[in-house]
Amino acid sequence: MSDARDAGLQAERTSLAWSRTALTASVAALLVTRGGVVTHQSALTVVGVLLLGIAVATLVAARRRHAVIERALSAGRSPVNRDSMLMLATLVVALGAAVLWSVLV
């Protein structure tokens, strides 16, 4: 009972989680923007608009990634991109080294 469609459910759950994150970030961005408008603080308004842009970009990226994964699974291919995994592993190791360096120094 482990066909390609079952494997896609994990991608769907991940996509839904990113959608919820984008929705939450959008609400926070709108509140920050509103606070900037009400208090006449243009810097706060700009930060709110930038945060809203990031939230929308997060939603778009989540939808696109979900579509890529669905197409790969439907075609019987692995949705994992080796270059992306190598980059992610490098970033994690670099972050770990930076944290270790900051603790030891």
N, C-alpha and C positions, 0 to 999 in steps of 0.2 A: 504494500500500500504506500510505497514511497515513489510516486511518479513525479514528473516535472512540475505539475500543478501544486502538489503538496509543498514542494520546495519553494514555490513562489509565495507561499503564505508568510514566510518570514520577511520577505521583501515588502509585502503589503503592510505588515505590522510596523516595520521600520519606517515606511513612508507615512503611515498614519501618525506615528510618534513625531516625525519631523513636521508634519502639518500642524499638530497640536503645539509644538514649540514655536512655529512661525505665528500661529494665532496668538499665543501668549505674548510673544515679543511685539506683535502689532498693537495689542491693547496697551502694553507698557509704553510703546513709542507714541501712541496717540495721547496717552495721559501726560507724557513729558512735553509733547508739542502743545497740548492745551495749557499746561502750566506755564510754558514760555509765552504763549499768546496772552493769557490772562494777566500775567505779571509784567508784561512788556519787556521780557528778556530775550533778545534776539538770539543769543548764543544757545539758550535752552531750546528755542524753537528749531534752530538748525540741527542740534543734536537729536531732537525728536524726529525730524524729517529723515535724517541719516539712518537712525535706528529703524524707521519704517521701511526705508529702502533695503536695509539688510534683512528685515523680516520677509519682505516680498521676494528677495533673491533666494532666501532659504527655502521658501515654498516652491519657487520655480525649480531650483536645483533638486529638491526632493522628488518632485513630479517627473523631471527628466530622468533622474537616476532610476526611479521605479520603472519607467517605460523601457529603459535600456536593459534592466534586469529581466523584465517580462519577455522582451524579444529574444534575449539570449537563452532563457530557459525554454521558450517555445521552439527554438531552433536546435535544442539539445546541446548547446554550448555552455561553458562555464561563464557566469557573469563576472568573474574575478579578473581584473586587469593586472597582469604581473607588474607593470611599471608603477601603477598606483600603489600596489602593495609594497613594493620596494621603497617608494617615496615615504609611505606611511611608517614603515619600519625604521627608516633612517631618521625621520622626525621624532619618533618615540625614543630611539636610542639617544639622539641629541638632547632631547628634553630631559631624559634621565641623567645624562652626563652633566647637564647644566644644574639640575637640582642637587646632584651629588657634590658638584664643585661648590655650590653656594653653601651647602651644609658643612663641608670640610674646610673651607677657606675662611 
